[in-house]
Amino acid sequence: MTRRSVAEKTKKFLIAGLLKDKGVYENRRLFLFCRKTELQVLEELAENRLKIRVIKMETEKVDQILKDREGSSYELIEILQDVQKAYSYLPEGVLRVVARRVEVPLIEVFRVANFYKSFTLSPRGRYLLTICTGTACHIRGSSRFRDEVVRELNVVPGETTEDGIFTVETVNCLGACALGPVVVLNGKYHSHMTTKRLRDLIRDIRRQNKGK
């Protein structure tokens, strides 16, 4: 018997006039329990409807992404790239939908998502700060940028700031050695970077997002 049916039967029992003076206290407790149970059921129903609505929305979004592709397992990497572009990361629920749609085992989808460094399973900040640690950038001082980031943002590469503004990452090479040391902010390359310029860049973004 479900909690809702228990609540309904108990309420009918009380309404039927069986709440006698002699058992007022016990029945009052029963009524309160019934009412609490009923509210819990209604809350769960509302929560489940919300979850179903969210799943439906995510499924529709994934279907739109797959529509632009062939929806084939051979395009799994490209599909995941599109998903990450839409969400800024790879949500677990969306990966489950992708696995069902392209008929690929979920464990394989997660294997691909974990193998490529360009993919992330955690939400990213509004600004992705990428520091190049390649040889050309390293010998020009990019190693100091990590220390500057720790001082300014209190995070290390691979983490996101508590306010959700910055996510910091490092890469082995950006293919722009002649411009090194290089830092990329949301896809925009900042060449010949220095610790002072990096500090100013971070603080400017902070000011722009203050109160948001």
N, C-alpha and C positions, 0 to 999 in steps of 0.2 A: 504494500500500500504506500502510495507516495505521500510526501508531507502535505501536499495541497489537498489530497482527498481526506487526510486526517483532520486538517484544519476545517474543511467544509462540513464534515460529519460532526465534529465537535461543536461548531457554531450552530448547526441545525438542532443539535441536542440541547443547547442552551436556550435557543429561541423558542423551543417547544414548551417552555415553561417549567423546565425541570430544575431550575435554579431555586432550590428551597432555602428557607431561612437557616435551617440546621446546617446546611453544607455550603453556606455563602463563601466562607474563607477558602475552602478547597476548590470550589468551582470558580472563584475569582482567580485563583492561581492558574487553574486550567484555562480560563478564558484568556488571561494574559499570555500564557504559553502559546495558545492557539493563534492569537493575534500576532505575536512575534514570529511564529512559524509561517504564517500567511505572508507577512511582510518580507521575510527572507525568501520565500518562493517567488514573490513578485519581483524582488531585486535580482534574483538569479535569472528569471525569465527575461527581464530587461537587459541584463548583461549578456545573456546568450543571443538575444536579438541583435545587440550591438556587434557581437563577435561575428555573427552570420553576415551582417551588413558589411563589416570591414573585409571579411573573406571574399564576399561578392565583389566589392570594389577592387580588391587586389587582383582577383581572378580576371576581371574585365581589363585591368591595366596590363596584366601579363599577356592576355589574349591580343591586345592591341600591339604589344611589342612583337609577339610571334607573328602577327599578321604582316608586319613589315619584313619579316624573314620567311623562310620556308617552314619554320617550325620543326626543323629536323635536328636530330641529336648531333649531326655533324657540325651544326652551327652553335653548339652549346656555349663556346667561349664568347662568340659575338652576342649571343642572347644575354649572357651574364654582363657583358659590357653595357648593353642597352639598359638592363635592370639597374646597374649601379649608376648610370647616368641619370636615371629617373628618380632614384631614391637616395643617391649619394653614398649608398653602401648596399650590401646584399642581405636583406631581412630574411630570417629563417623561414617565416611563413610563405614568403614569395618564392624562395628556393623550392619549397615543397610543391607549390603550384607548378613551377617550371618542370620539375622532375616528372610530375604526372602528365603534363601536356606533351612533353617531348619523349615520354616513355623511356626515361633513363633512371636507373636506381638512384635514390636520394644520396646514398653514400658516394656515388660517383660525382654527383653535382657538387657535394661538399669537398671532395678530393680536388677537383679542378679549382674551386673557389679558394682553397687553402694553398694550392701549389703556386699560383701566380701572385706575386707581390702587389700587383696593381689592384687586386681585389681586396676588399675589406668586409668583414662580417660585423663590424661595430660601427655605430653611427659616427659620422665625421662632423667636424665643426664647419661653420659657414666659410671659413678660410682654410685652405690646405696649403701649408708651408712646407715646401720640399727643399731639402739641403743636399747638394751634391757632395759626395765624399770621394769622388774619383781621384786618381793620382794627380791630374793637373790642378784640380781645385784644392786638393789636400796640401800640396806643396806651396800653394798661395794663401794658405791660412784658413781654409774652410773648417778645420777642426775646432777653431775658436767659436764658430757659430753655434755649436751645440751648447757650449757653456753660456753663451749669451741668451739662448732660448730658455735654458733652465733658470737663469736669473730673472728674466722678464716674465715668463709664463708659468714657471714652476711645474713644467712637464718635461719629459724626455721624449726623444723620437719614438713614435708609435702610440703616443697618448694624445688625448683631447682635453683641452682646458675645461674646468668645471662649468664655466659660463657657456660652453658650446661654441665659442667664437673660433678658436684655433685648433687644428689638428696638425701635428708636426711629424714629418717622416724624413728619412734619409734614403738616398739611392746611390748606387755605385757609380753611375755615370749618366749624364743627361745628353751626351753627344754634342756638347757646346764647349769643348775644352778651351777654345781660343777666347771665350768670354769669361773664363773662370777667374775667381771663384763665383759660382752661380747659385742663386736661390730663386725658386719658382713659387709665386703666390697665385693660386687659382689659375694656373696655366700661363701666367705672364712671367716672362724671364726677366730677372734683375741681374745684369752682368756686373763684373768687377766689384762684387759686394764687399763691404767692410763691416766690422762689428758695429760701428757707429751708425751706418746706413741701415743695417738690419734692425738695430734698436729703434731708430726713428720710424722705420716702416711698421714695426709692431705697435709702437705707441700711437701712430696715426690711425691705424685700424681700430685700436682700443677707443680712441676719442670718437671716431665715426660711429661706433656701435654702443657708446655709452647710453645706458637707459633702455636699450632695445631688448 
